[in-house]
């Protein structure tokens, strides 16, 4: 919560990690949903214990996940379209 409240001091648009994540997504979109997994992993696991079960089932993905970004590109023929970008890298 503190991170969200201090957003004016450190806007996400100036974050290199965020800019890298959205580079792979279409420029025209309806917005982004961005999660810095390495920064929020412990918080998400505490709030949603089912995440630990999911992590076990797809462990290689979660071991190397840096961030997750979802972008919506509107709808076509009453079907919503979007893009999901997994930013992967070796944990250091």
DRENPA-659402 format. One record per atom (N, C-alpha, C, O): residue number from 1; residue in three letters; atom name; x, y, z. Coordinates in steps of 0.02 Angstrom, whole numbers, plus 50000, padded with zeros to 5 digits. Atoms other than C-alpha are relative to their C-alpha. Layout:
N
   seq   type   atom       x       y       z
   NUM    ala     CA       X       Y       Z
...
REM end
This chain:
92
   seq   type   atom       x       y       z
     1    unk      N   50041   49940   50000
     1    unk     CA   50000   50000   50000
     1    unk      C   50044   50063   50000
     1    unk      O   50028   50112   49967
     2    unk      N   49954   49943   49997
     2    unk     CA   50144   50116   50040
     2    unk      C   50027   50017   49931
     2    unk      O   50036   50076   49915
     3    unk      N   49974   49988   50068
     3    unk     CA   50210   50093   49863
     3    unk      C   49949   50037   49958
     3    unk      O   49967   50082   49920
     4    unk      N   50052   49968   50039
     4    unk     CA   50044   50144   49789
     4    unk      C   49992   50073   50021
     4    unk      O   49982   50117   49979
     5    unk      N   50008   49932   49975
     5    unk     CA   50032   50298   49900
     5    unk      C   50058   50045   49981
     5    unk      O   50049   50106   49975
     6    unk      N   49942   49960   50017
     6    unk     CA   50207   50355   49856
     6    unk      C   50011   50005   49924
     6    unk      O   50064   50025   49902
     7    unk      N   49994   50002   50073
     7    unk     CA   50174   50339   49669
     7    unk      C   50016   50068   49970
     7    unk      O   50051   50072   49919
     8    unk      N   49986   49934   50027
     8    unk     CA   50179   50527   49642
     8    unk      C   50074   50017   50006
     8    unk      O   50101   50054   49965
     9    unk      N   49929   49988   49991
     9    unk     CA   50358   50530   49708
     9    unk      C   50042   49960   49952
     9    unk      O   50097   49980   49933
    10    unk      N   49963   50045   50043
    10    unk     CA   50411   50386   49596
    10    unk      C   49953   49971   49948
    10    unk      O   49933   49913   49953
    11    unk      N   50049   50024   50049
    11    unk     CA   50297   50373   49444
    11    unk      C   50025   49939   49962
    11    unk      O   50083   49934   49945
    12    unk      N   49982   50063   50032
    12    unk     CA   50294   50203   49362
    12    unk      C   50025   50011   49928
    12    unk      O   50064   49972   49902
    13    unk      N   49979   49986   50068
    13    unk     CA   50317   50281   49190
    13    unk      C   50075   50014   49995
    13    unk      O   50104   50008   49941
    14    unk      N   49928   49987   50001
    14    unk     CA   50495   50328   49239
    14    unk      C   50040   49938   50019
    14    unk      O   50102   49940   50020
    15    unk      N   49967   50063   49981
    15    unk     CA   50534   50149   49293
    15    unk      C   50026   49964   49937
    15    unk      O   49988   49952   49890
    16    unk      N   49971   50037   50056
    16    unk     CA   50653   50061   49174
    16    unk      C   49970   49931   49992
    16    unk      O   49961   49907   49936
    17    unk      N   50030   50067   50003
    17    unk     CA   50576   49893   49219
    17    unk      C   49932   50003   49966
    17    unk      O   49916   49961   49924
    18    unk      N   50066   49993   50030
    18    unk     CA   50402   49953   49173
    18    unk      C   50006   50017   49926
    18    unk      O   49970   49988   49885
    19    unk      N   49991   49981   50070
    19    unk     CA   50461   50035   49012
    19    unk      C   50022   49941   49958
    19    unk      O   50001   49933   49900
    20    unk      N   49978   50060   50035
    20    unk     CA   50548   49873   48963
    20    unk      C   49941   49953   49988
    20    unk      O   49934   49923   49935
    21    unk      N   50058   50046   50005
    21    unk     CA   50388   49774   48997
    21    unk      C   49950   50023   49947
    21    unk      O   49923   49981   49910
    22    unk      N   50051   49977   50048
    22    unk     CA   50275   49885   48891
    22    unk      C   50028   50007   49929
    22    unk      O   49989   50012   49882
    23    unk      N   49971   49997   50066
    23    unk     CA   50398   49894   48746
    23    unk      C   49977   49943   49956
    23    unk      O   49968   49952   49895
    24    unk      N   50020   50060   50038
    24    unk     CA   50346   49719   48693
    24    unk      C   49925   50000   49983
    24    unk      O   49903   49956   49946
    25    unk      N   50073   49999   50010
    25    unk     CA   50160   49766   48694
    25    unk      C   49980   50049   49945
    25    unk      O   50017   50096   49931
    26    unk      N   50024   49954   50052
    26    unk     CA   50058   49851   48557
    26    unk      C   49993   50071   50029
    26    unk      O   49970   50080   50085
    27    unk      N   50003   49930   49978
    27    unk     CA   50067   50042   48568
    27    unk      C   49927   50022   50011
    27    unk      O   49913   50059   50058
    28    unk      N   50070   49982   49992
    28    unk     CA   49879   50060   48544
    28    unk      C   49967   49948   50045
    28    unk      O   49963   49889   50028
    29    unk      N   50032   50046   49952
    29    unk     CA   49789   49986   48694
    29    unk      C   49954   50039   50045
    29    unk      O   49951   50101   50042
    30    unk      N   50046   49969   49952
    30    unk     CA   49662   50021   48830
    30    unk      C   50030   50006   50069
    30    unk      O   49994   50025   50116
    31    unk      N   49966   49995   49936
    31    unk     CA   49789   50018   48971
    31    unk      C   50040   49938   50016
    31    unk      O   50039   49889   49979
    32    unk      N   49956   50055   49979
    32    unk     CA   49907   49905   49065
    32    unk      C   49983   49977   50070
    32    unk      O   49959   50016   50111
    33    unk      N   49999   50028   49932
    33    unk     CA   49904   49790   49216
    33    unk      C   50070   49973   50008
    33    unk      O   50090   49926   49972
    34    unk      N   49930   50017   49992
    34    unk     CA   50083   49774   49278
    34    unk      C   50014   49976   50071
    34    unk      O   49994   50008   50119
    35    unk      N   49980   50026   49935
    35    unk     CA   50153   49668   49420
    35    unk      C   50075   49987   49998
    35    unk      O   50099   49947   49958
    36    unk      N   49929   50014   49991
    36    unk     CA   50336   49675   49471
    36    unk      C   50003   49940   50048
    36    unk      O   50001   49949   50109
    37    unk      N   50007   50061   49961
    37    unk     CA   50337   49494   49530
    37    unk      C   50052   49995   50055
    37    unk      O   50036   49976   50111
    38    unk      N   49947   50006   49950
    38    unk     CA   50504   49501   49621
    38    unk      C   49987   50046   50060
    38    unk      O   50006   50030   50116
    39    unk      N   50013   49953   49946
    39    unk     CA   50447   49651   49722
    39    unk      C   49937   49981   50039
    39    unk      O   49933   49993   50099
    40    unk      N   50064   50013   49968
    40    unk     CA   50270   49590   49760
    40    unk      C   49986   49927   50015
    40    unk      O   49933   49911   50043
    41    unk      N   50011   50072   49991
    41    unk     CA   50290   49400   49768
    41    unk      C   49979   49983   50072
    41    unk      O   49929   49948   50081
    42    unk      N   50016   50018   49931
    42    unk     CA   50289   49389   49959
    42    unk      C   49932   50028   50021
    42    unk      O   49895   49995   50058
    43    unk      N   50065   49970   49983
    43    unk     CA   50139   49507   49974
    43    unk      C   49943   49960   49968
    43    unk      O   49893   49946   50001
    44    unk      N   50052   50038   50035
    44    unk     CA   50038   49412   49843
    44    unk      C   49991   49931   50031
    44    unk      O   49935   49908   50039
    45    unk      N   50004   50066   49969
    45    unk     CA   50080   49244   49922
    45    unk      C   49966   50003   50068
    45    unk      O   49929   49957   50086
    46    unk      N   50031   49993   49935
    46    unk     CA   50026   49308   50093
    46    unk      C   49925   50012   49994
    46    unk      O   49885   49986   50033
    47    unk      N   50071   49984   50010
    47    unk     CA   49860   49375   50027
    47    unk      C   49961   49943   49966
    47    unk      O   49902   49932   49980
    48    unk      N   50032   50053   50039
    48    unk     CA   49824   49228   49911
    48    unk      C   50041   49936   50006
    48    unk      O   50082   49922   49963
    49    unk      N   49961   50061   49989
    49    unk     CA   49894   49064   49982
    49    unk      C   49997   49950   49942
    49    unk      O   50042   49910   49934
    50    unk      N   50005   50046   50058
    50    unk     CA   49833   48971   49826
    50    unk      C   50058   50012   49951
    50    unk      O   50073   49968   49911
    51    unk      N   49943   49985   50045
    51    unk     CA   49978   49056   49734
    51    unk      C   50057   49951   50011
    51    unk      O   50092   49933   49964
    52    unk      N   49946   50048   49987
    52    unk     CA   50099   48937   49820
    52    unk      C   49988   49934   49963
    52    unk      O   50035   49903   49938
    53    unk      N   50018   50061   50036
    53    unk     CA   50006   48789   49744
    53    unk      C   50013   50010   49925
    53    unk      O   50040   49967   49891
    54    unk      N   49989   49985   50070
    54    unk     CA   50009   48872   49573
    54    unk      C   50075   50002   49984
    54    unk      O   50097   49977   49932
    55    unk      N   49928   49996   50010
    55    unk     CA   50195   48907   49592
    55    unk      C   50031   49930   49994
    55    unk      O   50076   49919   49953
    56    unk      N   49974   50068   50003
    56    unk     CA   50229   48723   49624
    56    unk      C   49985   49966   49934
    56    unk      O   50026   49928   49907
    57    unk      N   50020   50032   50063
    57    unk     CA   50135   48671   49468
    57    unk      C   50038   50027   49939
    57    unk      O   50048   49991   49890
    58    unk      N   49962   49971   50056
    58    unk     CA   50231   48789   49354
    58    unk      C   50062   50036   50027
    58    unk      O   50077   50093   50011
    59    unk      N   49942   49974   49965
    59    unk     CA   50388   48814   49457
    59    unk      C   50052   50033   49954
    59    unk      O   50077   50087   49971
    60    unk      N   49950   49967   50042
    60    unk     CA   50508   48850   49311
    60    unk      C   49980   50071   49979
    60    unk      O   50023   50115   49974
    61    unk      N   50023   49933   50019
    61    unk     CA   50401   48998   49259
    61    unk      C   50009   50048   50059
    61    unk      O   50039   50102   50050
    62    unk      N   49997   49955   49943
    62    unk     CA   50387   49073   49433
    62    unk      C   50071   50011   50026
    62    unk      O   50086   50065   50052
    63    unk      N   49931   49991   49979
    63    unk     CA   50571   49044   49473
    63    unk      C   50036   50053   49960
    63    unk      O   50082   50085   49985
    64    unk      N   49966   49953   50044
    64    unk     CA   50620   49154   49327
    64    unk      C   49958   50061   49982
    64    unk      O   49979   50102   49941
    65    unk      N   50044   49945   50016
    65    unk     CA   50474   49277   49322
    65    unk      C   50024   50065   50033
    65    unk      O   50034   50067   50093
    66    unk      N   49983   49934   49974
    66    unk     CA   50525   49459   49340
    66    unk      C   49938   50044   50005
    66    unk      O   49926   50076   50056
    67    unk      N   50061   49960   49999
    67    unk     CA   50362   49542   49293
    67    unk      C   49949   49970   49952
    67    unk      O   49965   49930   49908
    68    unk      N   50056   50021   50041
    68    unk     CA   50193   49512   49214
    68    unk      C   49962   50062   49979
    68    unk      O   49945   50104   50022
    69    unk      N   50036   49942   50025
    69    unk     CA   50106   49640   49104
    69    unk      C   49944   49975   49955
    69    unk      O   49954   49933   49911
    70    unk      N   50057   50017   50041
    70    unk     CA   49933   49626   49028
    70    unk      C   49974   50065   49970
    70    unk      O   49968   50116   50004
    71    unk      N   50026   49941   50035
    71    unk     CA   49866   49748   48899
    71    unk      C   49937   49981   49962
    71    unk      O   49933   49927   49932
    72    unk      N   50063   50012   50035
    72    unk     CA   49691   49761   48827
    72    unk      C   50000   50041   49935
    72    unk      O   50018   50100   49935
    73    unk      N   50004   49965   50063
    73    unk     CA   49667   49806   48644
    73    unk      C   49929   50006   49974
    73    unk      O   49918   50005   49913
    74    unk      N   50069   49992   50021
    74    unk     CA   49479   49826   48640
    74    unk      C   49966   49935   49983
    74    unk      O   49986   49881   50006
    75    unk      N   50038   50060   50018
    75    unk     CA   49356   49706   48563
    75    unk      C   49988   49997   49924
    75    unk      O   49988   50048   49890
    76    unk      N   50015   50011   50070
    76    unk     CA   49318   49632   48394
    76    unk      C   49948   49944   49997
    76    unk      O   49958   49890   50024
    77    unk      N   50055   50048   50003
    77    unk     CA   49154   49542   48356
    77    unk      C   49979   49977   50070
    77    unk      O   49967   49918   50081
    78    unk      N   50020   50012   49930
    78    unk     CA   49108   49554   48542
    78    unk      C   50049   49956   50039
    78    unk      O   50030   49928   50090
    79    unk      N   49948   50038   49964
    79    unk     CA   49270   49466   48593
    79    unk      C   50055   50048   50020
    79    unk      O   50085   50082   49978
    80    unk      N   49946   49956   49975
    80    unk     CA   49394   49561   48703
    80    unk      C   50067   49971   49979
    80    unk      O   50078   49911   49981
    81    unk      N   49934   50021   50020
    81    unk     CA   49572   49555   48642
    81    unk      C   50052   50030   50047
    81    unk      O   50043   50085   50072
    82    unk      N   49948   49976   49956
    82    unk     CA   49729   49572   48745
    82    unk      C   50065   49964   49987
    82    unk      O   50069   49915   49950
    83    unk      N   49933   50029   50005
    83    unk     CA   49913   49532   48759
    83    unk      C   50027   49990   50070
    83    unk      O   50020   50033   50113
    84    unk      N   49967   50014   49936
    84    unk     CA   50005   49451   48904
    84    unk      C   50074   49994   49986
    84    unk      O   50095   49957   49941
    85    unk      N   49927   50001   50008
    85    unk     CA   50192   49479   48922
    85    unk      C   50032   49976   50065
    85    unk      O   50023   50008   50117
    86    unk      N   49962   50025   49943
    86    unk     CA   50298   49375   49041
    86    unk      C   50073   50021   49990
    86    unk      O   50105   50001   49942
    87    unk      N   49930   49980   50002
    87    unk     CA   50467   49456   49075
    87    unk      C   50038   49950   50042
    87    unk      O   50031   49949   50103
    88    unk      N   49964   50053   49966
    88    unk     CA   50582   49311   49119
    88    unk      C   50074   50015   50002
    88    unk      O   50101   50048   49957
    89    unk      N   49928   49993   49994
    89    unk     CA   50761   49310   49180
    89    unk      C   50024   49957   50058
    89    unk      O   49985   49936   50100
    90    unk      N   49971   50041   49948
    90    unk     CA   50878   49213   49291
    90    unk      C   50005   50041   50064
    90    unk      O   50029   50098   50063
    91    unk      N   49994   49966   49935
    91    unk     CA   50867   49258   49476
    91    unk      C   50073   50007   50018
    91    unk      O   50113   49960   50011
    92    unk      N   49930   49989   49979
    92    unk     CA   51027   49334   49540
    92    unk      C   50005   50006   50075
    92    unk      O   50060   50015   50102
REM end
